[in-house]
Amino acid sequence: MNYKIVKSETIFKGRVFELKVDEIEYDSGNKGVREVAIHPGGAVVVPVKDDGKIVFVRQYRYPLNKFLYELPAGKLEKGEDPYTCAERELTEETGYSAKEITKLGAIFTTPGFCSEILHIYLAKNLTPGNHNREEGEYGMEVYEFTLDEINRMISDGGISDSKTICGIHYLSLLNGK
């Protein structure tokens, strides 16, 4: 690193993230400011049914004021293992539980200003059940798509959520496509 932190201050602590502002000084003597959203991270699940269809949710996203097709996902609780989060979110959002959950990888969502890491899991051998949605998820709907349908939706802009596109890419790599 070619800088030192002169001052670090958390200026906001919310339910989802914190905002930290660091004043830095480069080895050259120049000064800079870094604003960082501190996020606990989360887990994303690629639920694949025995027939090959992939389970999605369609949910309203307040910051965008629109509904999006997405893979099931959620925020890590403090100290929570991402695997546990993946299991919880799969059931909470879709009602499915999985006999087999395997980590596919992890992504940095916006490393230019945010510390969020999303852990992506493949869920197989699914068993249907009852969902347990949070209040903000009550309008959520469950859909099933083939990989070809999903790829067409990505191509035509019907799926634009980055964690979902990454999860589908990991699945495609696993399937050799």
Z-matrix of the N, CA and C atoms (Angstrom, degrees):
N
C 1 1.452
C 2 1.525 1 108.50
N 3 1.303 2 115.12 1 143.28
C 4 1.454 3 119.84 2 -178.94
C 5 1.523 4 111.94 3 -111.35
N 6 1.329 5 115.90 4 34.47
C 7 1.462 6 120.44 5 179.67
C 8 1.521 7 109.88 6 -152.70
N 9 1.337 8 114.81 7 167.11
C 10 1.465 9 120.36 8 171.06
C 11 1.521 10 107.57 9 -130.76
N 12 1.319 11 115.75 10 151.13
C 13 1.459 12 120.97 11 178.20
C 14 1.522 13 107.67 12 -84.60
N 15 1.331 14 115.93 13 122.22
C 16 1.454 15 122.35 14 179.68
C 17 1.522 16 110.23 15 -87.79
N 18 1.341 17 116.42 16 -40.28
C 19 1.457 18 121.70 17 -177.97
C 20 1.521 19 108.08 18 -151.74
N 21 1.331 20 116.84 19 140.07
C 22 1.460 21 122.17 20 177.40
C 23 1.518 22 108.27 21 -133.50
N 24 1.328 23 115.70 22 129.70
C 25 1.461 24 119.35 23 -176.98
C 26 1.526 25 109.74 24 -140.89
N 27 1.332 26 116.60 25 131.58
C 28 1.454 27 121.52 26 172.02
C 29 1.521 28 106.60 27 -87.08
N 30 1.344 29 115.91 28 116.26
C 31 1.463 30 119.12 29 -175.25
C 32 1.527 31 112.98 30 -101.44
N 33 1.333 32 116.72 31 -9.65
C 34 1.463 33 120.43 32 179.10
C 35 1.515 34 109.10 33 -151.80
N 36 1.333 35 116.37 34 134.49
C 37 1.461 36 122.29 35 173.74
C 38 1.514 37 107.27 36 -126.49
N 39 1.324 38 116.06 37 108.47
C 40 1.453 39 121.20 38 179.32
C 41 1.511 40 111.70 39 -109.36
N 42 1.310 41 115.26 40 -174.23
C 43 1.451 42 121.29 41 -179.62
C 44 1.528 43 111.44 42 -74.83
N 45 1.337 44 116.98 43 -29.80
C 46 1.459 45 121.38 44 -175.51
C 47 1.524 46 112.14 45 -101.91
N 48 1.319 47 117.88 46 -37.32
C 49 1.461 48 120.92 47 -177.28
C 50 1.519 49 110.88 48 -153.54
N 51 1.330 50 115.03 49 167.62
C 52 1.465 51 123.10 50 173.26
C 53 1.519 52 107.58 51 -115.22
N 54 1.317 53 116.30 52 155.18
C 55 1.458 54 120.70 53 175.82
C 56 1.524 55 108.45 54 -117.58
N 57 1.337 56 114.89 55 120.98
C 58 1.462 57 122.61 56 -178.63
C 59 1.525 58 108.46 57 -113.15
N 60 1.324 59 116.18 58 138.45
C 61 1.457 60 121.50 59 175.71
C 62 1.525 61 107.93 60 -119.80
N 63 1.334 62 115.25 61 121.89
C 64 1.460 63 121.38 62 178.93
C 65 1.528 64 109.33 63 -111.59
N 66 1.311 65 114.83 64 132.37
C 67 1.463 66 120.16 65 169.45
C 68 1.521 67 105.67 66 -95.43
N 69 1.333 68 116.58 67 127.92
C 70 1.455 69 120.69 68 -177.65
C 71 1.524 70 110.63 69 -122.51
N 72 1.325 71 114.13 70 158.78
C 73 1.463 72 120.44 71 173.77
C 74 1.517 73 107.91 72 -129.86
N 75 1.350 74 114.87 73 123.05
C 76 1.457 75 120.83 74 178.23
C 77 1.519 76 110.33 75 -74.02
N 78 1.319 77 116.55 76 160.20
C 79 1.462 78 121.77 77 177.46
C 80 1.529 79 111.26 78 -56.01
N 81 1.329 80 116.96 79 -26.43
C 82 1.470 81 121.67 80 179.76
C 83 1.520 82 112.79 81 -74.40
N 84 1.351 83 116.19 82 -13.69
C 85 1.465 84 120.62 83 -176.01
C 86 1.519 85 112.81 84 100.63
N 87 1.323 86 118.09 85 -14.87
C 88 1.466 87 121.17 86 176.62
C 89 1.516 88 109.87 87 -67.35
N 90 1.327 89 114.82 88 148.24
C 91 1.464 90 120.83 89 -178.78
C 92 1.522 91 110.11 90 -106.79
N 93 1.313 92 115.75 91 155.59
C 94 1.456 93 121.48 92 178.07
C 95 1.514 94 110.94 93 -150.98
N 96 1.313 95 115.93 94 168.85
C 97 1.463 96 122.98 95 178.16
C 98 1.526 97 107.94 96 -128.60
N 99 1.313 98 116.09 97 136.25
C 100 1.461 99 121.81 98 176.13
C 101 1.523 100 108.05 99 -122.99
N 102 1.317 101 116.11 100 125.82
C 103 1.459 102 122.25 101 175.76
C 104 1.523 103 107.09 102 -106.02
N 105 1.333 104 116.51 103 125.19
C 106 1.457 105 120.70 104 -174.56
C 107 1.528 106 110.00 105 -128.28
N 108 1.322 107 115.65 106 126.74
C 109 1.457 108 121.09 107 170.99
C 110 1.532 109 106.74 108 -85.65
N 111 1.320 110 115.63 109 116.98
C 112 1.466 111 121.84 110 179.57
C 113 1.528 112 107.57 111 -91.52
N 114 1.318 113 115.87 112 115.77
C 115 1.463 114 121.81 113 -175.86
C 116 1.523 115 108.70 114 -125.27
N 117 1.340 116 118.67 115 140.07
C 118 1.471 117 120.24 116 -177.40
C 119 1.525 118 114.87 117 -71.37
N 120 1.323 119 117.48 118 -10.93
C 121 1.455 120 120.29 119 -177.88
C 122 1.510 121 111.61 120 90.88
N 123 1.322 122 115.39 121 -176.59
C 124 1.450 123 118.78 122 -177.40
C 125 1.511 124 111.97 123 -164.26
N 126 1.317 125 114.48 124 -175.02
C 127 1.462 126 121.94 125 179.40
C 128 1.521 127 108.74 126 -129.71
N 129 1.318 128 115.08 127 142.35
C 130 1.461 129 124.31 128 178.59
C 131 1.524 130 106.94 129 -121.70
N 132 1.323 131 116.35 130 140.20
C 133 1.463 132 120.14 131 -178.00
C 134 1.525 133 109.93 132 -121.06
N 135 1.339 134 115.69 133 132.20
C 136 1.464 135 122.54 134 172.75
C 137 1.531 136 105.74 135 -103.72
N 138 1.344 137 117.46 136 91.76
C 139 1.462 138 120.17 137 -177.20
C 140 1.528 139 111.19 138 -84.81
N 141 1.327 140 116.69 139 115.90
C 142 1.457 141 122.00 140 -178.46
C 143 1.525 142 108.90 141 -110.79
N 144 1.331 143 115.14 142 119.54
C 145 1.462 144 120.74 143 179.00
C 146 1.533 145 110.03 144 -76.05
N 147 1.319 146 116.20 145 165.75
C 148 1.469 147 121.82 146 -179.48
C 149 1.528 148 111.87 147 -58.93
N 150 1.347 149 117.58 148 -29.33
C 151 1.470 150 121.13 149 179.00
C 152 1.533 151 112.44 150 -83.35
N 153 1.343 152 117.03 151 2.88
C 154 1.463 153 121.34 152 178.06
C 155 1.518 154 114.60 153 91.47
N 156 1.323 155 117.60 154 -11.26
C 157 1.463 156 119.65 155 178.85
C 158 1.532 157 109.79 156 -71.22
N 159 1.322 158 114.73 157 148.56
C 160 1.457 159 121.85 158 -177.50
C 161 1.519 160 108.13 159 -108.25
N 162 1.331 161 115.79 160 132.40
C 163 1.460 162 122.06 161 -176.48
C 164 1.529 163 109.52 162 -85.95
N 165 1.323 164 114.67 163 127.02
C 166 1.463 165 123.11 164 178.34
C 167 1.509 166 110.07 165 -120.11
N 168 1.317 167 115.83 166 163.63
C 169 1.456 168 121.31 167 168.07
C 170 1.527 169 107.46 168 -120.54
N 171 1.310 170 114.95 169 151.54
C 172 1.463 171 121.30 170 172.33
C 173 1.513 172 105.25 171 -117.48
N 174 1.341 173 114.80 172 119.89
C 175 1.459 174 117.79 173 -176.46
C 176 1.518 175 111.37 174 -139.86
N 177 1.317 176 114.35 175 155.21
C 178 1.457 177 121.95 176 178.91
C 179 1.527 178 108.94 177 -77.52
N 180 1.316 179 115.96 178 132.76
C 181 1.461 180 122.23 179 178.05
C 182 1.521 181 108.92 180 -114.54
N 183 1.315 182 115.00 181 107.66
C 184 1.457 183 122.76 182 -173.81
C 185 1.531 184 114.00 183 -54.25
N 186 1.347 185 119.97 184 -47.74
C 187 1.468 186 118.79 185 -178.09
C 188 1.531 187 113.77 186 -60.08
N 189 1.324 188 117.20 187 -27.84
C 190 1.463 189 121.55 188 -178.69
C 191 1.524 190 112.84 189 -99.14
N 192 1.334 191 116.62 190 -12.61
C 193 1.462 192 123.19 191 -177.41
C 194 1.536 193 110.91 192 55.44
N 195 1.331 194 114.87 193 44.76
C 196 1.462 195 119.10 194 178.65
C 197 1.520 196 110.63 195 -155.81
N 198 1.329 197 114.97 196 164.17
C 199 1.453 198 122.00 197 176.30
C 200 1.525 199 109.04 198 -90.75
N 201 1.323 200 116.40 199 140.56
C 202 1.460 201 122.37 200 179.09
C 203 1.522 202 110.34 201 -127.81
N 204 1.335 203 115.48 202 145.77
C 205 1.461 204 121.28 203 167.93
C 206 1.525 205 106.74 204 -85.48
N 207 1.334 206 115.64 205 129.52
C 208 1.460 207 120.34 206 -176.01
C 209 1.519 208 110.40 207 -146.08
N 210 1.325 209 114.65 208 159.57
C 211 1.449 210 120.25 209 166.16
C 212 1.522 211 107.72 210 -75.27
N 213 1.331 212 118.75 211 150.57
C 214 1.458 213 120.76 212 176.32
C 215 1.526 214 110.21 213 -59.44
N 216 1.322 215 116.41 214 139.39
C 217 1.469 216 120.48 215 -177.26
C 218 1.517 217 109.27 216 -163.08
N 219 1.325 218 114.66 217 163.45
C 220 1.456 219 118.99 218 176.41
C 221 1.506 220 112.22 219 -168.43
N 222 1.319 221 114.38 220 167.48
C 223 1.459 222 124.12 221 -176.82
C 224 1.525 223 110.50 222 -80.41
N 225 1.316 224 115.15 223 141.43
C 226 1.462 225 120.88 224 174.58
C 227 1.519 226 110.21 225 -69.93
N 228 1.313 227 115.57 226 137.69
C 229 1.458 228 120.50 227 169.89
C 230 1.529 229 107.48 228 -77.18
N 231 1.305 230 117.35 229 161.01
C 232 1.465 231 121.18 230 -178.57
C 233 1.531 232 110.47 231 -55.60
N 234 1.340 233 116.40 232 121.06
C 235 1.455 234 122.36 233 178.32
C 236 1.521 235 115.21 234 77.54
N 237 1.317 236 117.67 235 3.88
C 238 1.464 237 120.89 236 -175.85
C 239 1.526 238 111.80 237 -77.05
N 240 1.310 239 116.10 238 141.21
C 241 1.457 240 122.48 239 174.07
C 242 1.529 241 108.58 240 -73.14
N 243 1.326 242 118.45 241 134.55
C 244 1.465 243 120.43 242 -179.47
C 245 1.535 244 113.95 243 -57.33
N 246 1.324 245 117.84 244 -34.67
C 247 1.464 246 121.70 245 177.73
C 248 1.526 247 110.57 246 -59.66
N 249 1.328 248 116.08 247 -44.77
C 250 1.463 249 121.77 248 178.96
C 251 1.525 250 110.25 249 -62.44
N 252 1.320 251 115.78 250 -41.79
C 253 1.466 252 120.96 251 177.60
C 254 1.526 253 110.32 252 -61.77
N 255 1.326 254 117.57 253 -43.10
C 256 1.466 255 121.51 254 179.53
C 257 1.530 256 111.10 255 -60.39
N 258 1.326 257 116.50 256 -45.88
C 259 1.472 258 120.69 257 177.60
C 260 1.526 259 110.75 258 -58.62
N 261 1.331 260 115.76 259 -47.67
C 262 1.469 261 121.37 260 -177.67
C 263 1.526 262 111.22 261 -62.42
N 264 1.328 263 117.14 262 -48.06
C 265 1.459 264 120.90 263 -176.25
C 266 1.522 265 112.25 264 -66.73
N 267 1.324 266 117.53 265 -36.92
C 268 1.459 267 120.45 266 177.40
C 269 1.525 268 110.06 267 -57.52
N 270 1.317 269 116.45 268 -50.56
C 271 1.463 270 120.68 269 -178.15
C 272 1.524 271 111.08 270 -71.11
N 273 1.321 272 116.43 271 -44.06
C 274 1.465 273 120.92 272 -177.46
C 275 1.531 274 111.19 273 -57.82
N 276 1.332 275 116.92 274 -45.18
C 277 1.458 276 120.54 275 -173.01
C 278 1.527 277 113.94 276 -89.51
N 279 1.332 278 118.60 277 -31.85
C 280 1.473 279 120.32 278 -174.06
C 281 1.523 280 114.09 279 -114.71
N 282 1.313 281 117.49 280 -21.18
C 283 1.459 282 121.00 281 -173.68
C 284 1.516 283 113.27 282 88.76
N 285 1.324 284 117.41 283 -12.51
C 286 1.463 285 120.65 284 179.82
C 287 1.526 286 110.97 285 -81.16
N 288 1.322 287 114.79 286 149.31
C 289 1.465 288 121.35 287 166.47
C 290 1.527 289 106.01 288 -121.69
N 291 1.330 290 115.75 289 158.76
C 292 1.463 291 120.18 290 -175.51
C 293 1.516 292 110.56 291 -123.93
N 294 1.321 293 116.14 292 138.90
C 295 1.465 294 120.85 293 174.58
C 296 1.520 295 110.77 294 -82.46
N 297 1.337 296 116.38 295 -18.81
C 298 1.464 297 120.54 296 -177.26
C 299 1.528 298 109.44 297 -137.55
N 300 1.333 299 115.91 298 119.21
C 301 1.463 300 121.64 299 176.61
C 302 1.526 301 107.76 300 -128.29
N 303 1.339 302 115.41 301 125.22
C 304 1.460 303 122.04 302 -175.60
C 305 1.523 304 109.32 303 -127.72
N 306 1.314 305 116.62 304 135.07
C 307 1.464 306 119.45 305 178.17
C 308 1.526 307 109.95 306 -74.19
N 309 1.330 308 115.15 307 131.17
C 310 1.461 309 121.78 308 177.87
C 311 1.523 310 111.74 309 -96.85
N 312 1.325 311 116.93 310 -31.60
C 313 1.461 312 120.76 311 -177.75
C 314 1.514 313 111.03 312 163.84
N 315 1.322 314 115.04 313 -166.29
C 316 1.466 315 121.29 314 178.97
C 317 1.521 316 108.33 315 -147.16
N 318 1.332 317 115.19 316 151.07
C 319 1.462 318 120.51 317 179.04
C 320 1.521 319 110.14 318 -130.69
N 321 1.326 320 115.22 319 149.61
C 322 1.457 321 122.36 320 170.36
C 323 1.526 322 105.48 321 -94.47
N 324 1.322 323 117.91 322 117.79
C 325 1.461 324 120.31 323 -171.26
C 326 1.525 325 112.98 324 -69.80
N 327 1.300 326 118.01 325 -48.54
C 328 1.471 327 122.50 326 -179.08
C 329 1.523 328 108.82 327 -147.83
N 330 1.341 329 117.50 328 74.26
C 331 1.463 330 121.27 329 -171.34
C 332 1.529 331 115.08 330 -67.23
N 333 1.320 332 118.05 331 -8.53
C 334 1.452 333 120.08 332 177.60
C 335 1.517 334 113.25 333 -71.86
N 336 1.353 335 117.23 334 -23.81
C 337 1.461 336 119.23 335 -179.20
C 338 1.524 337 114.36 336 -148.87
N 339 1.339 338 118.44 337 1.67
C 340 1.459 339 120.04 338 -174.51
C 341 1.529 340 110.57 339 -136.24
N 342 1.334 341 116.26 340 142.72
C 343 1.466 342 121.49 341 -178.28
C 344 1.536 343 113.04 342 -89.80
N 345 1.325 344 118.65 343 3.29
C 346 1.464 345 122.06 344 -175.07
C 347 1.529 346 112.31 345 -61.65
N 348 1.333 347 114.89 346 131.09
C 349 1.464 348 123.05 347 171.63
C 350 1.526 349 106.72 348 -121.39
N 351 1.329 350 116.36 349 128.86
C 352 1.457 351 120.96 350 176.31
C 353 1.523 352 109.11 351 -108.02
N 354 1.314 353 115.70 352 126.91
C 355 1.463 354 123.71 353 179.45
C 356 1.525 355 107.47 354 -95.55
N 357 1.330 356 116.56 355 125.46
C 358 1.456 357 121.19 356 -173.40
C 359 1.530 358 110.14 357 -107.51
N 360 1.344 359 115.07 358 129.54
C 361 1.460 360 122.25 359 -175.50
C 362 1.522 361 111.47 360 -124.05
N 363 1.314 362 115.35 361 146.37
C 364 1.458 363 123.23 362 170.97
C 365 1.523 364 107.64 363 -96.21
N 366 1.327 365 116.74 364 130.36
C 367 1.466 366 121.60 365 177.25
C 368 1.524 367 108.51 366 -117.53
N 369 1.340 368 116.02 367 127.40
C 370 1.465 369 121.74 368 -179.20
C 371 1.524 370 109.59 369 -131.94
N 372 1.333 371 114.59 370 172.41
C 373 1.466 372 120.80 371 -177.06
C 374 1.530 373 109.70 372 54.47
N 375 1.320 374 113.86 373 58.81
C 376 1.467 375 121.56 374 -174.96
C 377 1.516 376 112.03 375 -81.02
N 378 1.331 377 114.94 376 144.20
C 379 1.455 378 122.55 377 175.09
C 380 1.524 379 107.82 378 -123.06
N 381 1.350 380 117.61 379 125.35
C 382 1.472 381 118.95 380 179.80
C 383 1.524 382 111.32 381 -70.31
N 384 1.309 383 114.65 382 153.75
C 385 1.461 384 121.23 383 178.50
C 386 1.516 385 108.88 384 -165.15
N 387 1.305 386 116.10 385 -156.19
C 388 1.460 387 121.85 386 -178.66
C 389 1.523 388 110.86 387 -100.32
N 390 1.321 389 114.94 388 136.34
C 391 1.470 390 119.08 389 176.60
C 392 1.527 391 109.35 390 -77.74
N 393 1.319 392 115.93 391 166.63
C 394 1.461 393 122.31 392 -179.26
C 395 1.532 394 107.92 393 -140.53
N 396 1.312 395 115.58 394 66.30
C 397 1.461 396 120.90 395 -171.97
C 398 1.519 397 113.18 396 -75.04
N 399 1.339 398 113.10 397 150.94
C 400 1.461 399 120.64 398 173.57
C 401 1.521 400 108.51 399 -78.42
N 402 1.318 401 117.09 400 165.00
C 403 1.462 402 122.17 401 -175.58
C 404 1.531 403 112.73 402 -53.01
N 405 1.315 404 118.25 403 -42.34
C 406 1.454 405 121.79 404 -178.69
C 407 1.519 406 114.08 405 -73.07
N 408 1.338 407 116.98 406 -4.44
C 409 1.470 408 121.43 407 -178.12
C 410 1.529 409 112.65 408 -108.43
N 411 1.325 410 118.23 409 8.08
C 412 1.465 411 120.71 410 -173.61
C 413 1.519 412 114.19 411 -59.90
N 414 1.324 413 119.42 412 -30.22
C 415 1.459 414 121.49 413 179.88
C 416 1.521 415 113.66 414 -86.69
N 417 1.299 416 116.89 415 2.65
C 418 1.464 417 122.00 416 -177.10
C 419 1.527 418 110.62 417 -64.91
N 420 1.346 419 115.55 418 140.35
C 421 1.452 420 121.41 419 178.04
C 422 1.524 421 109.11 420 -123.28
N 423 1.334 422 116.44 421 150.02
C 424 1.464 423 122.39 422 -179.53
C 425 1.526 424 109.13 423 -103.64
N 426 1.330 425 116.10 424 135.59
C 427 1.459 426 123.43 425 178.84
C 428 1.522 427 109.14 426 -131.56
N 429 1.331 428 115.61 427 159.08
C 430 1.461 429 121.69 428 175.08
C 431 1.517 430 108.25 429 -128.88
N 432 1.335 431 116.09 430 131.69
C 433 1.457 432 121.32 431 -179.31
C 434 1.522 433 109.68 432 -133.50
N 435 1.327 434 115.80 433 151.80
C 436 1.460 435 120.41 434 171.01
C 437 1.528 436 107.77 435 -78.62
N 438 1.314 437 116.15 436 163.11
C 439 1.467 438 120.16 437 178.31
C 440 1.533 439 110.57 438 -62.09
N 441 1.333 440 117.84 439 -38.20
C 442 1.470 441 120.38 440 177.22
C 443 1.530 442 111.23 441 -62.75
N 444 1.322 443 117.28 442 -42.97
C 445 1.473 444 120.44 443 177.68
C 446 1.525 445 110.59 444 -61.81
N 447 1.330 446 116.50 445 -42.71
C 448 1.461 447 120.83 446 -179.79
C 449 1.523 448 110.46 447 -63.42
N 450 1.315 449 117.23 448 -45.19
C 451 1.469 450 120.05 449 179.39
C 452 1.526 451 111.63 450 -61.26
N 453 1.336 452 117.64 451 -38.36
C 454 1.468 453 120.57 452 175.77
C 455 1.534 454 110.49 453 -64.91
N 456 1.336 455 116.37 454 -41.62
C 457 1.469 456 120.23 455 179.84
C 458 1.530 457 111.21 456 -64.92
N 459 1.321 458 116.57 457 -37.32
C 460 1.462 459 119.94 458 176.18
C 461 1.526 460 109.48 459 -64.97
N 462 1.317 461 116.68 460 -45.96
C 463 1.470 462 121.39 461 -178.51
C 464 1.521 463 112.83 462 -61.87
N 465 1.337 464 116.60 463 -37.46
C 466 1.474 465 118.55 464 -177.29
C 467 1.528 466 113.41 465 -94.63
N 468 1.337 467 117.22 466 7.20
C 469 1.465 468 120.27 467 176.50
C 470 1.517 469 114.80 468 86.13
N 471 1.321 470 118.00 469 3.11
C 472 1.463 471 120.74 470 178.44
C 473 1.518 472 112.75 471 -71.13
N 474 1.317 473 116.34 472 -23.56
C 475 1.467 474 122.59 473 171.61
C 476 1.519 475 105.95 474 -122.59
N 477 1.338 476 115.79 475 118.24
C 478 1.464 477 120.10 476 -177.72
C 479 1.526 478 112.84 477 -129.99
N 480 1.311 479 116.81 478 4.72
C 481 1.460 480 121.99 479 179.43
C 482 1.530 481 109.87 480 -75.39
N 483 1.332 482 116.76 481 124.18
C 484 1.469 483 120.81 482 -172.14
C 485 1.528 484 113.31 483 -64.93
N 486 1.328 485 118.56 484 -40.59
C 487 1.469 486 119.34 485 -179.14
C 488 1.520 487 110.70 486 -64.80
N 489 1.323 488 116.27 487 -33.86
C 490 1.459 489 121.32 488 178.67
C 491 1.522 490 110.56 489 -69.19
N 492 1.317 491 116.82 490 -45.53
C 493 1.461 492 120.60 491 178.84
C 494 1.527 493 110.00 492 -61.27
N 495 1.327 494 117.47 493 -42.07
C 496 1.475 495 120.76 494 177.41
C 497 1.520 496 111.48 495 -64.27
N 498 1.330 497 117.66 496 -42.89
C 499 1.463 498 120.54 497 178.85
C 500 1.514 499 111.91 498 -61.45
N 501 1.327 500 116.74 499 -41.37
C 502 1.467 501 121.22 500 178.34
C 503 1.527 502 110.08 501 -67.78
N 504 1.317 503 117.15 502 -36.91
C 505 1.463 504 120.00 503 177.11
C 506 1.533 505 110.67 504 -63.37
N 507 1.334 506 117.10 505 -45.61
C 508 1.471 507 120.27 506 176.19
C 509 1.523 508 110.60 507 -56.91
N 510 1.337 509 116.90 508 -44.01
C 511 1.470 510 120.51 509 179.28
C 512 1.526 511 110.63 510 -62.30
N 513 1.320 512 117.04 511 -42.15
C 514 1.458 513 120.92 512 179.63
C 515 1.525 514 110.97 513 -63.08
N 516 1.333 515 116.49 514 -40.72
C 517 1.478 516 120.01 515 177.25
C 518 1.524 517 110.66 516 -62.40
N 519 1.324 518 115.82 517 -40.81
C 520 1.470 519 121.24 518 179.38
C 521 1.532 520 110.29 519 -63.52
N 522 1.323 521 116.12 520 -36.95
C 523 1.469 522 121.66 521 -179.30
C 524 1.526 523 112.42 522 -84.85
N 525 1.348 524 117.04 523 -1.01
C 526 1.446 525 121.01 524 178.61
C 527 1.515 526 114.63 525 74.08
N 528 1.333 527 116.07 526 27.60
C 529 1.486 528 119.54 527 -179.18
C 530 1.507 529 110.95 528 -110.96
